[in-house]
Amino acid sequence: MASESELLQSVPTSLWIGGPVEATGGGTFPVHNPATGEVLTRVADATPEDAVRALDAAAAVQADWAATPSRERGEILRTVFDRITARAEEFALLMTLEMGKALPESRNEVRYGAEFFRWFAEEAVRVHGRYLHAPSGTGRIVVHKQPVGPCLAITPWNFPLAMGTRKIGPALAAGCTMIVKPASETPLTMLLLAQLCSEAGLPDGVLSVITTSRSGAVTGPLLTDPRLRKLTFTGSTEVGKKLIEASAHGLLRTSMELGGNAPFVVFDDADVDAAVQGAMLAKLRNGGEACTAANRFHVQNGVLEEFTTKFAEAMASSVSIGPGAEAGTTLGPLINEDQLNTVAELVDDAVAAGAQVRLGGKAPGGPGWFYPATILTDVPPHARILTEEVFGPVAPIVGFDTEEQGLAAANDTEYGLVSYVYTRDLDRALRIAEGLESGMVGVNRGVISDPAAPFGGVKASGFGREGGIEGIEEYLSTKYIALS
Ligand code: NAP
């Protein structure tokens, strides 16, 4: 296993357009280590012209890639899965360095992220159409699925590998080419992945990576270029809305995986110990910087104190905060100073409104952007932390009396990505799961992500699904051929 400095020296830092290429004008921007604030390295800073070069490359090979037998496409994807898995430690350390998360979290992400290549390697050969006789007897109907065409993927920093592979896997499996614009905070993982895809036999131009510090200016020309056919975005609701507007010009197909504000609902009849275990995962996975992170805990008053006490004990005894690459760390730093300030502000606002701090609640100070695991109780309904995405290791807990009140509180949000519910009553579990306004529900589970399941939201959490058999549909268009 390479040392940190050897690893950083081996990772590509140029753009990836049919191989490594410098940005026009030779500009670069820094990538920071959130555990220290220091510059890890610099990467190429793409210009709008570079983005168009990537689209030129994608458009040039689109027809050949679409015509490549699906078995062959699938086998390349499977080779990528094998190679990521073989180099899992490199990917994990790289993500920890640029994003901050603890190494065990990065290892989990490598397993999860790689799995999208294996899953879609298997789905590539299962794109089916239909053949039927028109009920009117007037002819035959053939339904044929074709790749949408060149796609642009814009991804966030919180899962530098998996947020890309969830898009690249199905796009390539469907026969689409793709340009990825990773978050400027975490460009290195995606550049390493592009190099590895090339080594695995992916033809030049099928996958390009453009890194930039000027996202809007660089991706803008692509969204209005008639050769681009799809935009797939994961990130904040605010940016997602802007991109939908920009995509209207070319009537692009769009998939939007946006922000979340997940409720975690615990009923009196729940197994409280299991709920605490689930809460630890739902809150602290990825240091709370996950769109699926439980943002607010609604606990029925009969078990409110027991749940709160056990949750605080579990956090106090098992969370070890520190640089993500250090042995024993379970909670790394937040991504940057802005994020640290946002989390601190939301906690301070809740406390000023009357919330009690049961655990944590104060940033330890630099270097690095650390915030401790925190539990707030007696959080008043108007506290911002109940309505805004906290994206940090902070758990606000509020009580409720009746099932109706619990469900209403859970649904009282503009978002609708995921919800969690803990109860031993199967009827209640199904009733609540059906009543929750979210694209996904975890019943007696604190982690729900699975490459074989359709991931996605409703309301302000967006539309489109990633993973499952639905994931590849996002990259296919349907053609109807009428026969006599
Ligand atoms: P963000 O600020 O929306 O950025 C996401 C991506 O969009 C980054 O690559 C960013 O580039 C780019 N971007 C920003 N402004 C742009 C513009 N005007 N035009 C084109 N691209 C632009 O979100 P984030 O802070 O990175 O990520 C956190 C958010 O992602 C949270 O809200 C979280 O819930 C959401 N998320 C959702 C899911 C899901 O599946 N639903 C999964 C993970 C995260 P720069 O880095 O250069 O700004």
Residues whose N, C-alpha, C, O or C-beta is under 5 A from the ligand:
A	BS01	NAP	I154 T155 P156 W157 K181 P182 A183 S184 E185 T212 S213 S215 G216 T219 T234 G235 S236 T237 V239 E257 L258 G259 G260 C291 S461
